[in-house]
């Protein structure tokens, strides 16, 4: 592998596998609000939030951590204003104290916080304007969760980055392919990735354990173990789902995310960890399998985008299955068939926002990935012409990107209309 490609793969892992506490969309709102408060320099009297429809969808039903169980954009913005540490980015609410939770409640009771749809054409957009004593501050995040494109203090522009120059950011993902990902996993000097992957193992295992032992969400992880037992395939699904149970329920433990999502980070990593324990492989082999699972997930998500009507767990479930196939000795040929099989099975699953049922969708995505793996191990596969499947794994991955990013736009609008019509946004 050429040095430029090698360095890009290391950089992509470092950019994508970062810590976040709580569902990343409300955390992004809190981060934006914390930056606006920081620029204003005082507690605002009024806060106006404008958010794109996909942000509204993903924040509506999920518990914001360290808020005493509050949900929604108003709660996320208030948390960022009152107690957010803007320098901590996606861990903006990690240091909240019980006294500050009371302050958030008081802030929402006495100050005006408004939420309106963003007029920007972008799928991912958050704007927070804070006002106090005739002074104003403004912050806008667009394209991805920590991508700040504008910051104002009164008439002073502190930061201004054109959206077109900042929407994607980071290392060019076009260098990713299944064949090169597997080659990189075989060849990578583990000193270059062990810190980021070690953090993923520690954090994501810890929150999975919390989900299994605590009382979080709908308890999907516990239901799976109780109903279907301790077999390795079921444990892989249950542990990943349990992490989401806790995360969607507002657990304060951090998660190492993938492609901007904690649920995708859990799905891409926890099943691989479970299988590595079952198979008794070395820590080195686990790290190499996690390289595969994470990069395959990122590769699948690149064409889809950060937010979509297409459930991101589908991509991560395929990534996890790719990593598990690697543990069993599979390489590019076997992994390619596993990925195609998995996404052919599960590509109809929609994203209707972050909430308790995400844990069940994770279990479904892992099941599809494992079925895809078993199919290829027995010489079975889906062929070009079977629905969205075309000849070649890279061509099928491109098809999925088109389906999710373009074909499901109307689906996304309908989902948002249904969500807002039944419960309000």
N, C-alpha and C positions, 0 to 999 in steps of 0.2 A: 504494500500500500504506500502511495506517495505521501511525503511528509505534510503537504498542504491539506490533503484529505484527512489524514490522521489528526492533525491539529484541529481541523474543523469539527470532527466527531467528538473530540474531548471538549471543545468549547460548547458544542450543542448540549452535551450532558450537563455541563456546569451552568448553562443559561436556563435550562428547563427544570432541572431537579433542585429546586429551592424549597426552603421551609415556608409553610404558611399555617396560621392558626385560624381555623374556621373556613367555611365555604368561601372560595376566593372572590366571588362577585360582591357580597356584602362587605368583605374585607377591603376590596378595592374602593367601594364607596366610603368606608371609614378612612382609608388612607387619603383619598382625595379631600375629604372634609378636614382631616388633620393638617394637611398642607395649607388649606385655605385659612384655617384658624391660626396656624403658625405665621402666615403672611400678614394676617390682620393684626396679630399681636395682643388680642384680648378676646374674652368670651363674647361671641356675637349675640345680638338681640334678635336677629332674623337669619334664617338659612334657607336658601332656595336651591333645590337639587333638580337638575334635568338629566334624564337617563334614557338611553336607547331601550327599545322594547325588550330586547333579550336580557338586558340587565334587570329591568323590572320583573321579567319572568323568573329569573334565577334568584332574586332576592326575596320575592313575595312570601314564600312559605318556609324558608329555612331559618333556624335559630341562629342568631348572632352570638358568638361566644363572649363571655364576660359581660353580659347585659342583664343577667337574671332571667333569661328565657325569652327575651324580646325578639320579635321578627320584623322584617321589612326594612325599606330604605330609610324611613325616618329614624328608626332605632340605630341602624348602622351609621348614619350621618351624625346623630347625637353622640354616639360612642366615640367616634373619631374626633369630634369637636371637643368634648369634655375631657377625654382621657387618652386620646390617641398619641402614640409616639411616631411622628412622621418619619423619623430616621430608620425605624424598624420595618418599613414597607409592609410586606404581607404578614408580618407579626406585629402590626400596628397596635393591636389590642392585647398583646401578651402580658403587659404589666399592669393591667387595670386592677384597682383595689376595690374592696367592698364599699368603701366610702364613695368612690367615684361612680359606682353603679347607682347609688342613691342620687348622686348629682345628676346623672343622665336622666333619671325619672323626673327630677325637678326641672331640668332643662326642657324636656318635652312638654311638661305641664305648664310652663310659664313663657316659653319662647315659641315663636312661629317657625315651623319647619314645613316647607311646601315641597311637593314632588310633582313634576310635570314631565311629559315625554320630550325627549330631545328632538330638536328639529334637524339635527345633523343626519346625513344619509348613511352613516356608518353603523354597522351591527353592534360595535362595542364603543360606547361613549358615555362618560360621566362628567357632569359639570356641577360644581358647587360654588355658590356665591354667598359670602358671609358679610353681614352688615352690623355695625355698631357705632353709635354716636356720629352718624354722618360719614363714617369711613367704610370702605368696602375692600374685599379681597376676593379673588376668583382663581379657581383651579380647574383644569380640564385634563382628564385622562382618556385616551382613545387608542383603539387597536389591540391593546393587551393590558393586563391588570396593573402594571406599575409604569406604564408608558405615559409620562406627564408631557403634554405638548404645549400647555400654556399656563402661566402663573402671573397673576397681577396683584399689585398692592395699590389701590386707588388708580391713578392714571399712569402709574409706573409699571411697565411690562418687565417682569423679572425673567421670564422664559417664553420663547415663542419658536416652536418647531413645526414646520408645515406637516400636516398629517401624512401626505404622500411620502415624505422622507422618514417618517417614524412609525408608520403603521405596523410594520412587521418587526423591524429591528433585529439586532443580533446577527448571528452567523447564517449565511445562505444555506437553506435546507435542501436545495436542489442537488446537492452532492450525495444525498442519501439514496441508497438502494438496498434491497434485501441482500444481494450477493456481497456488497461491500461492507454492510453491517456485520455479517457473519465473519468476514475476513478480519475486520477490525476487532471483533470479540476474540478471535483466535490469537491475534498478534499483539493486542494492546499491552503495554507495560502497566501492570495493575497499580503501580504507584501513582499513575496519572489519573486514576478514577476511583481509587479505594476510599478517599475521604467522602466524596459525594455519595457513593453507593453505600458506604458504611453508615452514613447518616440516614439514608433511606431505609435500610434494614432496621436500624434502631427505632426510628420514629414510627414507621408504619407498622412494625410488629407491636410496639407498645400500645398504639391506639386500637389495633385489632384486639388485643387482649382486654383492653378496657371495655370495648364493645361487647365482648363475650361475658365479662363478669359484672358489668354495670347494667343499669336500667336505661337504655337509650333507644330512642326512635321506636320502630315497630319490632325490634329484636329479631331481625331476619337471620342474623348469624346463629343465634340460639335456636331458632325454629328449625333451621337446616340440620343442626347437629342432633336435635331431639328427634326429628322426623326420619332422618336418613343415615344417622350413625357417624362413625369416626373413620370411615374409609378416606384415603388420601384425596380423592377427587372431591368428595363432599367437604372435607376440611379446607381445601383450597378455596372453594366457593364461600364457605361459612366464615372463614377468617377475614377474607376481603370484604364481605358484606358487613361483618361486625365492625370493621373500621369505619365504614360509611354510616352504620347505625349511630356510632358515637359522634362522628363528625357532623352529620346532619342534625343531630340533637343538641349541638352547641358545646361539645366537649372542648376543653381548653388545651388539650394536648396538640402539639404541632404535627403536621403531615408533610412529607416531602412530595411535592406535586409533580405532575407530568403534563406538559402542554397547557399549563395554566389551571389545572384542575387537580384538587386533592383526591377526588374519587377516581380519576384516571391514574393518579400516582399509586393509590392503593391497589387498584385492579392490575396494574402492570407489574407490581412488585410482590405482593403478599402471596399469591398462588405459587410463584416461583420459589419463594422462601420455604413454603410448606413442602413442596416437592423435593427441594434440596435436602431438607431435614429427613424426609422419608427415605430418600435414596442413599443418604449417608455420604454425599459428595463432599469434597473439600471446599473450604471457604473460597479458594481461588476459583473453583469451577462455578460456585454460586455467583461470584462477581461477574464472571464472563457471561453467564446466562442472563443476569440482570442488564448487562450492556445490550444484549440482543432484545430483551423484552422492552426496555425503555426506548431504544432507538427505533424499533419497529413501530411502537406506538406513536412516536413523534412523526415518523415517516407517513403513517396513515393519516394523522391529524393535520399535516401540513396543508394538504389540498382542501380539507374540510373547513379550516378556520377555527378560531378560538370558541365561538359560539354559533350554534346551529340548531335546527330542529332534529338533527341526527344525534342520537345519544352517544357521547364520547366514550362511554364504557365499552361500546362495541369494538372500537379500535384497540382499547387497552386490553380487552379480553383476548383479542387476536395476538397482541403483543405478548401477553403472558403465556399463551399457548406456544408461541415461537420460542420463548425462553425455556419452557419446560421441554420442548422438543430438543433443544440444544443440550439440556441436561441428560437426555436419553441417547445422546450421540448424533442426533440429526444435524445436518449442516444446510447449506443453501437450498439444495433440492427439496429436502424434507420440510424445511421451514417454509419455503415458498408455497408448497401444497397445503400446509397447515393454515397459513394465513388466508389463502384464497378460499379454502373450505369454510373457515370461521366467518369471514365477512359475507360469504354467500348465504350462510345460515341466518345471520342476525342483523343484517343491514336495514331491516324495517323498523327497528326500535326507535321511538321518538324521544326527544328531550322535552319534557313539560315542566322544566324548572327544577331547582334543587329542593329536595325535601326527603322525607323518610323513605319513600318508595325507591329512591336511587339505590339503596342497599340491595333490593330485590333485583333491580336491573343489572347491577354488578354481578350478582350470582348467575343471572341468565347469560350475561356476556362471557363469563368464565366457562360456563357449561358449553356454550357454542364453541369456544376455543378448544376445549378439551375434546369435544366430539370431532372437530376438524382434525385434531392431532391423531385421534384414534383411527379416523378414516384413512389418513395417509399412511399410518403404520400398517394397515391391512391392505394397502394397495388400492384404496377407493378414493375417488376425487370427483369434483365437479369440473366440467369441461367448458371451454369457450362456447358461447351460445346458450349456456344455462343461465338465463336471466341476465344480470349485470356482469356476470363473469365473462371475460374474454381471454384469449390465449396470452399467457405471460403474466406473472404476478404484478409487475410494474404497471402494465396496462389495466389490470383489474383495480389496482390501487387508484390510478387516475380516474377510472370510472366512478369509484366511490366518492372521490372528491367532487366530481361534477354533480353527482346525485345529491350530495349533502349541501354543497355551497350554492348550487343553482336550482336544482330540481325541487328542493324542499323549502324554498322561500315562501311559497304560498301556504304550505303546511305550517311553517313557523308563525305566519300571521294568524292563521286560524287557531292555532294553539293559544296564542296570546289573547285573542279575542274571547275564546272560551274561558280562559282563566280569569280574565278581567270581568267578564260578564257574570260569572257565578259568585266570585268572592270579592271583586274589586281589586284594583291595582294601586 
